[in-house]
């Protein structure tokens, strides 16, 4: 990253011969190179490092102001901008994710890392767990606990010769004996309703899709709300 940490405005001054560093020459060169500085900042600052811009709220924004809207980063294209970021003529989509690539590549399915990632993604507060002398863990706003396995018998039913009656979740009889199989949700994600109400299908799906990126496909989980 250091190689690309370039201030093109400053470099344009340094690369001019000393006897040509008049304000008019500097202004001309910086004006010509301004698109390069903008492109560099857009990619290596916003996309790579991430954005700390404020969450969008209705109001008036100046040219170049950045906001985060639906987890994406937008830059205002005009002064006295009162439009929402959904108006393409008024806002430029600078990055599809406010979390920088530098940080996202470090996310994984480990409990502590996944808790950090969830709180970052859904605007919670991450807290390092501390258990000195048996004191209860300090939990993050969004936290993870292990789940217990549930045993079921494997059912299939028969109502007439050579036909089976099997419902979505039930059947009329066992196959052979009632040997159980284990259904296992490996962990539970606890999310406060103040951050996200997962009873809304789209909210539940957004959490599920985010977590599924970082865990093996064989691992199951559930998502629950708490107050």
C-alpha positions as YAML, in Angstrom:
chain: A
units: angstrom
residues:
- id: 1
  name: UNK
  ca: [0.00, 0.00, 0.00]
- id: 2
  name: UNK
  ca: [2.92, 2.38, 0.69]
- id: 3
  name: UNK
  ca: [3.89, 2.28, -2.99]
- id: 4
  name: UNK
  ca: [0.52, 3.72, -3.94]
- id: 5
  name: UNK
  ca: [0.25, 6.22, -1.10]
- id: 6
  name: UNK
  ca: [0.92, 9.13, -3.42]
- id: 7
  name: UNK
  ca: [-0.17, 12.75, -3.13]
- id: 8
  name: UNK
  ca: [-0.27, 13.68, -6.79]
- id: 9
  name: UNK
  ca: [-0.80, 17.37, -6.01]
- id: 10
  name: UNK
  ca: [2.45, 17.43, -4.04]
- id: 11
  name: UNK
  ca: [4.26, 15.29, -6.61]
- id: 12
  name: UNK
  ca: [3.28, 17.70, -9.38]
- id: 13
  name: UNK
  ca: [5.16, 20.46, -7.54]
- id: 14
  name: UNK
  ca: [8.20, 18.34, -6.80]
- id: 15
  name: UNK
  ca: [8.52, 17.16, -10.40]
- id: 16
  name: UNK
  ca: [8.48, 20.68, -11.86]
- id: 17
  name: UNK
  ca: [11.91, 22.26, -12.34]
- id: 18
  name: UNK
  ca: [12.56, 24.67, -9.46]
- id: 19
  name: UNK
  ca: [12.64, 27.68, -11.80]
- id: 20
  name: UNK
  ca: [9.18, 26.74, -13.19]
- id: 21
  name: UNK
  ca: [7.36, 26.47, -9.88]
- id: 22
  name: UNK
  ca: [5.25, 29.55, -10.36]
- id: 23
  name: UNK
  ca: [1.67, 29.46, -9.00]
- id: 24
  name: UNK
  ca: [0.23, 29.57, -12.50]
- id: 25
  name: UNK
  ca: [2.32, 26.58, -13.63]
- id: 26
  name: UNK
  ca: [1.57, 24.61, -10.49]
- id: 27
  name: UNK
  ca: [-2.15, 25.31, -10.84]
- id: 28
  name: UNK
  ca: [-2.13, 24.20, -14.47]
- id: 29
  name: UNK
  ca: [-0.32, 20.92, -13.78]
- id: 30
  name: UNK
  ca: [-2.45, 20.13, -10.73]
- id: 31
  name: UNK
  ca: [-5.60, 20.85, -12.72]
- id: 32
  name: UNK
  ca: [-4.50, 18.45, -15.45]
- id: 33
  name: UNK
  ca: [-3.61, 15.74, -12.94]
- id: 34
  name: UNK
  ca: [-6.65, 16.18, -10.68]
- id: 35
  name: UNK
  ca: [-8.55, 13.23, -12.26]
- id: 36
  name: UNK
  ca: [-5.60, 10.96, -11.37]
- id: 37
  name: UNK
  ca: [-5.69, 12.10, -7.74]
- id: 38
  name: UNK
  ca: [-9.45, 11.52, -7.63]
- id: 39
  name: UNK
  ca: [-9.11, 8.04, -9.15]
- id: 40
  name: UNK
  ca: [-6.30, 7.17, -6.75]
- id: 41
  name: UNK
  ca: [-8.29, 8.35, -3.72]
- id: 42
  name: UNK
  ca: [-11.43, 6.53, -4.87]
- id: 43
  name: UNK
  ca: [-9.68, 3.18, -5.23]
- id: 44
  name: UNK
  ca: [-6.91, 3.15, -2.67]
- id: 45
  name: UNK
  ca: [-8.69, 5.13, 0.03]
- id: 46
  name: UNK
  ca: [-12.40, 4.34, -0.22]
- id: 47
  name: UNK
  ca: [-12.30, 0.87, -1.77]
- id: 48
  name: UNK
  ca: [-9.14, -0.42, -0.10]
- id: 49
  name: UNK
  ca: [-9.10, 1.37, 3.27]
- id: 50
  name: UNK
  ca: [-12.87, 1.76, 3.69]
- id: 51
  name: UNK
  ca: [-14.96, 4.80, 4.54]
- id: 52
  name: UNK
  ca: [-15.76, 6.49, 7.84]
- id: 53
  name: UNK
  ca: [-18.33, 8.79, 6.23]
- id: 54
  name: UNK
  ca: [-21.53, 9.46, 8.21]
- id: 55
  name: UNK
  ca: [-24.72, 7.50, 7.61]
- id: 56
  name: UNK
  ca: [-26.96, 9.39, 5.19]
- id: 57
  name: UNK
  ca: [-29.75, 11.44, 6.70]
- id: 58
  name: UNK
  ca: [-32.04, 13.79, 4.82]
- id: 59
  name: UNK
  ca: [-30.43, 17.20, 4.59]
- id: 60
  name: UNK
  ca: [-28.27, 19.44, 2.41]
- id: 61
  name: UNK
  ca: [-24.87, 18.26, 1.20]
- id: 62
  name: UNK
  ca: [-22.03, 20.11, -0.49]
- id: 63
  name: UNK
  ca: [-20.18, 18.97, -3.60]
- id: 64
  name: UNK
  ca: [-17.84, 16.10, -2.76]
- id: 65
  name: UNK
  ca: [-19.50, 15.21, 0.58]
- id: 66
  name: UNK
  ca: [-19.49, 11.46, 1.25]
- id: 67
  name: UNK
  ca: [-22.22, 9.45, 2.95]
- id: 68
  name: UNK
  ca: [-22.94, 5.80, 3.64]
- id: 69
  name: UNK
  ca: [-26.33, 4.67, 2.40]
- id: 70
  name: UNK
  ca: [-27.47, 1.04, 2.59]
- id: 71
  name: UNK
  ca: [-23.83, 0.07, 3.32]
- id: 72
  name: UNK
  ca: [-22.59, 1.71, 0.11]
- id: 73
  name: UNK
  ca: [-20.47, 4.86, -0.18]
- id: 74
  name: UNK
  ca: [-21.81, 7.78, -2.20]
- id: 75
  name: UNK
  ca: [-20.23, 11.12, -3.10]
- id: 76
  name: UNK
  ca: [-22.29, 14.24, -3.81]
- id: 77
  name: UNK
  ca: [-22.05, 15.49, -7.38]
- id: 78
  name: UNK
  ca: [-23.39, 18.97, -6.72]
- id: 79
  name: UNK
  ca: [-23.61, 21.74, -4.16]
- id: 80
  name: UNK
  ca: [-26.75, 22.27, -2.05]
- id: 81
  name: UNK
  ca: [-27.66, 18.65, -2.72]
- id: 82
  name: UNK
  ca: [-30.96, 17.68, -1.07]
- id: 83
  name: UNK
  ca: [-31.59, 14.55, -3.13]
- id: 84
  name: UNK
  ca: [-31.28, 11.05, -1.69]
- id: 85
  name: UNK
  ca: [-28.44, 8.80, -2.91]
- id: 86
  name: UNK
  ca: [-30.95, 6.93, -5.05]
- id: 87
  name: UNK
  ca: [-30.84, 9.87, -7.49]
- id: 88
  name: UNK
  ca: [-28.02, 8.93, -9.86]
- id: 89
  name: UNK
  ca: [-27.71, 12.44, -11.30]
- id: 90
  name: UNK
  ca: [-26.96, 13.86, -7.83]
- id: 91
  name: UNK
  ca: [-24.77, 11.16, -6.30]
- id: 92
  name: UNK
  ca: [-21.85, 9.04, -7.48]
- id: 93
  name: UNK
  ca: [-21.56, 5.47, -6.19]
- id: 94
  name: UNK
  ca: [-17.98, 5.43, -4.95]
- id: 95
  name: UNK
  ca: [-17.87, 1.93, -3.43]
- id: 96
  name: UNK
  ca: [-20.28, -0.98, -3.06]
- id: 97
  name: UNK
  ca: [-19.11, -1.60, 0.51]
- id: 98
  name: UNK
  ca: [-18.17, 0.86, 3.24]
- id: 99
  name: UNK
  ca: [-15.84, -1.73, 4.77]
- id: 100
  name: UNK
  ca: [-12.50, -1.60, 3.00]
- id: 101
  name: UNK
  ca: [-11.01, -4.54, 1.14]
- id: 102
  name: UNK
  ca: [-7.99, -4.38, 3.45]
- id: 103
  name: UNK
  ca: [-10.24, -5.38, 6.35]
- id: 104
  name: UNK
  ca: [-12.70, -7.66, 4.56]
- id: 105
  name: UNK
  ca: [-10.00, -10.09, 3.41]
- id: 106
  name: UNK
  ca: [-9.22, -10.77, 7.08]
- id: 107
  name: UNK
  ca: [-12.77, -11.86, 7.94]
- id: 108
  name: UNK
  ca: [-13.27, -15.57, 8.55]
- id: 109
  name: UNK
  ca: [-15.57, -18.02, 10.36]
- id: 110
  name: UNK
  ca: [-13.71, -17.95, 13.68]
- id: 111
  name: UNK
  ca: [-16.04, -16.92, 16.51]
- id: 112
  name: UNK
  ca: [-14.24, -13.76, 17.58]
- id: 113
  name: UNK
  ca: [-13.48, -12.59, 14.05]
- id: 114
  name: UNK
  ca: [-17.03, -13.31, 12.89]
- id: 115
  name: UNK
  ca: [-18.46, -11.37, 15.85]
- id: 116
  name: UNK
  ca: [-16.26, -8.41, 14.91]
- id: 117
  name: UNK
  ca: [-17.32, -8.66, 11.26]
- id: 118
  name: UNK
  ca: [-21.03, -8.84, 12.15]
- id: 119
  name: UNK
  ca: [-20.84, -5.81, 14.42]
- id: 120
  name: UNK
  ca: [-18.91, -3.89, 11.77]
- id: 121
  name: UNK
  ca: [-21.38, -4.79, 9.04]
- id: 122
  name: UNK
  ca: [-24.56, -4.13, 11.02]
- id: 123
  name: UNK
  ca: [-23.43, -1.12, 13.09]
- id: 124
  name: UNK
  ca: [-23.03, -2.86, 16.43]
- id: 125
  name: UNK
  ca: [-20.33, -2.37, 19.06]
- id: 126
  name: UNK
  ca: [-17.66, -5.07, 19.25]
- id: 127
  name: UNK
  ca: [-16.17, -5.75, 22.69]
- id: 128
  name: UNK
  ca: [-13.17, -7.91, 23.44]
- id: 129
  name: UNK
  ca: [-14.24, -10.77, 25.74]
- id: 130
  name: UNK
  ca: [-12.82, -10.52, 29.25]
- id: 131
  name: UNK
  ca: [-13.24, -13.12, 31.98]
- id: 132
  name: UNK
  ca: [-10.88, -12.19, 34.80]
- id: 133
  name: UNK
  ca: [-11.40, -14.33, 37.91]
- id: 134
  name: UNK
  ca: [-14.59, -15.89, 36.60]
- id: 135
  name: UNK
  ca: [-16.38, -12.63, 35.81]
- id: 136
  name: UNK
  ca: [-19.06, -12.99, 33.12]
- id: 137
  name: UNK
  ca: [-17.98, -12.36, 29.54]
- id: 138
  name: UNK
  ca: [-18.34, -8.86, 28.17]
- id: 139
  name: UNK
  ca: [-20.51, -9.47, 25.12]
- id: 140
  name: UNK
  ca: [-20.57, -7.51, 21.91]
- id: 141
  name: UNK
  ca: [-23.89, -6.11, 20.71]
- id: 142
  name: UNK
  ca: [-24.02, -8.96, 18.20]
- id: 143
  name: UNK
  ca: [-22.59, -12.11, 19.72]
- id: 144
  name: UNK
  ca: [-22.39, -15.85, 19.03]
- id: 145
  name: UNK
  ca: [-23.08, -18.85, 21.26]
- id: 146
  name: UNK
  ca: [-22.85, -22.59, 20.63]
- id: 147
  name: UNK
  ca: [-26.06, -24.48, 19.96]
- id: 148
  name: UNK
  ca: [-27.05, -27.97, 21.13]
- id: 149
  name: UNK
  ca: [-27.92, -30.83, 18.82]
- id: 150
  name: UNK
  ca: [-31.50, -32.09, 18.41]
- id: 151
  name: UNK
  ca: [-32.30, -35.76, 17.86]
- id: 152
  name: UNK
  ca: [-35.02, -36.84, 15.47]
- id: 153
  name: UNK
  ca: [-36.17, -40.20, 14.19]
- id: 154
  name: UNK
  ca: [-36.15, -40.67, 10.44]
- id: 155
  name: UNK
  ca: [-39.76, -41.14, 9.34]
- id: 156
  name: UNK
  ca: [-41.44, -42.41, 6.21]
- id: 157
  name: UNK
  ca: [-45.05, -43.61, 6.10]
- id: 158
  name: UNK
  ca: [-47.22, -45.98, 4.12]
- id: 159
  name: UNK
  ca: [-50.99, -45.56, 3.65]
- id: 160
  name: UNK
  ca: [-51.54, -48.06, 0.85]
- id: 161
  name: UNK
  ca: [-49.42, -50.78, -0.75]
- id: 162
  name: UNK
  ca: [-46.09, -49.47, -1.98]
- id: 163
  name: UNK
  ca: [-46.97, -45.82, -1.34]
- id: 164
  name: UNK
  ca: [-45.52, -43.54, 1.30]
- id: 165
  name: UNK
  ca: [-47.10, -40.57, 3.00]
- id: 166
  name: UNK
  ca: [-44.47, -37.99, 3.89]
- id: 167
  name: UNK
  ca: [-45.27, -34.42, 4.90]
- id: 168
  name: UNK
  ca: [-43.01, -31.41, 4.94]
- id: 169
  name: UNK
  ca: [-41.87, -32.06, 8.51]
- id: 170
  name: UNK
  ca: [-43.67, -35.28, 9.54]
- id: 171
  name: UNK
  ca: [-44.41, -38.81, 8.38]
- id: 172
  name: UNK
  ca: [-46.66, -41.55, 9.68]
- id: 173
  name: UNK
  ca: [-44.03, -44.15, 10.63]
- id: 174
  name: UNK
  ca: [-40.36, -44.93, 11.00]
- id: 175
  name: UNK
  ca: [-38.16, -46.77, 8.52]
- id: 176
  name: UNK
  ca: [-37.27, -49.94, 10.36]
- id: 177
  name: UNK
  ca: [-36.60, -49.05, 13.99]
- id: 178
  name: UNK
  ca: [-36.76, -45.57, 15.47]
- id: 179
  name: UNK
  ca: [-33.01, -44.96, 15.42]
- id: 180
  name: UNK
  ca: [-32.54, -41.23, 15.75]
- id: 181
  name: UNK
  ca: [-30.38, -39.00, 13.64]
- id: 182
  name: UNK
  ca: [-28.87, -35.77, 14.87]
- id: 183
  name: UNK
  ca: [-29.83, -32.38, 13.48]
- id: 184
  name: UNK
  ca: [-27.26, -29.83, 14.51]
- id: 185
  name: UNK
  ca: [-27.26, -26.06, 14.42]
- id: 186
  name: UNK
  ca: [-23.67, -25.36, 15.32]
- id: 187
  name: UNK
  ca: [-24.12, -21.84, 16.63]
- id: 188
  name: UNK
  ca: [-26.63, -19.06, 17.29]
- id: 189
  name: UNK
  ca: [-26.20, -15.43, 16.26]
- id: 190
  name: UNK
  ca: [-27.81, -13.04, 18.76]
- id: 191
  name: UNK
  ca: [-28.77, -9.61, 17.38]
- id: 192
  name: UNK
  ca: [-30.45, -6.82, 19.35]
- id: 193
  name: UNK
  ca: [-33.70, -5.62, 17.83]
- id: 194
  name: UNK
  ca: [-32.42, -2.05, 18.19]
- id: 195
  name: UNK
  ca: [-29.92, -2.85, 15.43]
- id: 196
  name: UNK
  ca: [-31.86, -5.23, 13.24]
- id: 197
  name: UNK
  ca: [-35.25, -6.91, 13.50]
- id: 198
  name: UNK
  ca: [-34.62, -10.28, 11.87]
- id: 199
  name: UNK
  ca: [-38.36, -11.08, 11.78]
- id: 200
  name: UNK
  ca: [-38.23, -9.01, 8.60]
- id: 201
  name: UNK
  ca: [-37.32, -11.53, 5.90]
- id: 202
  name: UNK
  ca: [-34.93, -9.22, 4.09]
- id: 203
  name: UNK
  ca: [-33.05, -8.50, 7.34]
- id: 204
  name: UNK
  ca: [-32.74, -12.19, 8.16]
- id: 205
  name: UNK
  ca: [-31.51, -12.91, 4.65]
- id: 206
  name: UNK
  ca: [-28.93, -10.12, 4.74]
- id: 207
  name: UNK
  ca: [-27.40, -11.56, 7.93]
- id: 208
  name: UNK
  ca: [-27.54, -15.11, 6.61]
- id: 209
  name: UNK
  ca: [-25.91, -14.15, 3.31]
- id: 210
  name: UNK
  ca: [-23.17, -12.23, 5.09]
- id: 211
  name: UNK
  ca: [-22.30, -15.08, 7.47]
- id: 212
  name: UNK
  ca: [-22.44, -17.74, 4.75]
- id: 213
  name: UNK
  ca: [-19.49, -16.08, 3.02]
- id: 214
  name: UNK
  ca: [-17.17, -16.97, 5.87]
- id: 215
  name: UNK
  ca: [-18.19, -20.41, 7.17]
- id: 216
  name: UNK
  ca: [-17.99, -23.89, 5.60]
- id: 217
  name: UNK
  ca: [-21.18, -24.94, 3.86]
- id: 218
  name: UNK
  ca: [-21.61, -27.90, 6.23]
- id: 219
  name: UNK
  ca: [-22.00, -25.67, 9.29]
- id: 220
  name: UNK
  ca: [-25.52, -24.59, 10.28]
- id: 221
  name: UNK
  ca: [-26.61, -21.62, 12.34]
- id: 222
  name: UNK
  ca: [-29.71, -19.81, 13.52]
- id: 223
  name: UNK
  ca: [-30.33, -16.09, 14.04]
- id: 224
  name: UNK
  ca: [-32.36, -14.73, 16.94]
- id: 225
  name: UNK
  ca: [-33.31, -11.31, 18.30]
- id: 226
  name: UNK
  ca: [-32.95, -10.11, 21.85]
- id: 227
  name: UNK
  ca: [-33.90, -6.88, 23.63]
...
